[in-house]
């Protein structure tokens, strides 16, 4: 790998730019709305919701089994 490919990207004034950090901070990007429309919530959020519902079901089933 050449030294050029390892160099940090720079802006038009020559200052280094951390593109990953910049992209993460860019909350007003044009694609954000599209991303949220196509993928309103992540799979992980759905999994967490399902786990929470299962905990509630388990709790209700224990109460019913105990006669409460």
N, C-alpha and C positions, 0 to 999 in steps of 0.2 A: 504494500500500500504506500503510495507516495505521500510526501509531507503535505502536498496541496489538498489531498482528499481528507486529511486529518484536521485541517485548519477549520476553525469556527467560522461560520458564515458572518458576513459583515453587512451593515446597512449602507445606504448611499454615502454617508459621511465617513465610512470606514470603521465605525465602531462595531465591536463584536455583538452578535445577536444570538441569544439562546432560542432557537426556533421552537423547541419543544415547549419551553416555558411560555413563549409568546403565544403559541397556538392554544395552550391550556387556558391562558388568561383571556383569550379572545372570545368573550361571551356573546358578542354581537355579530358573529360570522353569518354569512348568507346561508350556509348549509345547516346551521343549528335548527332552524324552524322545520326544515325538511326532515332532518334526522328525528326530531321529536314527533313529527307527524307519522313517519313510517315506523318508528320504533318508540311508542309512547313510554314504555318502561322496559327495563332490562329483564332478562330471564331470571337473574338473581333476585330482583324485587318480587317477581311472581313466585319464586321458590320460597322466599321469606314469608310471603302472604299465606302460601299453602301450609307452611310449617306452623304458623300462628293459628290458622284454622284447625289444624290437626291437634294442637295442644288444647284448644278450647273443646273440641269434640271429646278428646280423652278425659278432660276434667268433668264434662257433663256425664259421660258414661260411668265414671267412678262414682259420682254423686247418685246416679240412678241405681247402680249396683249396691251402694250403701243404704239406699232407701231414703235419701235426703232430698 
